[in-house]
Amino acid sequence: MKKYFLDTNCFDYLIDNQINIDDLKSKGIFYTSNVQYSELKNTPNQERSKELLAVYESLDQIKLQLKSGIWIDDLYWDDDQNWIDDQTTEFSDLQNNNLKNSKDALIGELTANSDILLVTSDKKFQKRCRKIGVNSIEIQEII
């Protein structure tokens, strides 16, 4: 079975295009982290946030622990996640001192170090990931 890590924007795509989650489940094994959960929970529109989290929770996902300690105030942490003070340097190109890019850097790092295929609908992020060797595809490719 293929292993997939859905970028946060994929959950928007699933809702907006009324994709059946059961169909998606048959495509492979899915992984997650504190990053996606935090971004969905922090969606400004509370109704949309609830809808996104419902889709997130309905997809069976294996949670991966973050490897870098980029300090991001709006990340939700849990007891399973060890606090790490150091950031790996190999993904600093994805960060660029930007909050969204810092989260992208964490996602890129997790997928590369776990041999998992990153799935995103963000073409710019996908291009940056491919440039540093992260395997990625667009969400439409697994639907």
Stockholm file with secondary structure:
# STOCKHOLM 1.0

chainA/1-143         MKKYFLDTNCFDYLIDNQINIDDLKSKGIFYTSNVQYSELKNTPNQERSKELLAVYESLDQIKLQLKSGIWIDDLYWDDDQNWIDDQTTEFSDLQNNNLKNSKDALIGELTANSDILLVTSDKKFQKRCRKIGVNSIEIQEII
#=GR chainA/1-143 SS CEEEEECTHHHHHHHHTTCCHHHHHTTEEEEECHHHHHHHHTCSSHHHHHHHHHHHHHSCEEECCCCSCCCCTTCCCCTTSCCCCCCCSTTHHHHTTCHHHHHHHHHHHHHHHHTCEEEESCHHHHHHHHHTTCCEEEGGGTC
#=GC SS_cons         CEEEEECTHHHHHHHHTTCCHHHHHTTEEEEECHHHHHHHHTCSSHHHHHHHHHHHHHSCEEECCCCSCCCCTTCCCCTTSCCCCCCCSTTHHHHTTCHHHHHHHHHHHHHHHHTCEEEESCHHHHHHHHHTTCCEEEGGGTC
//
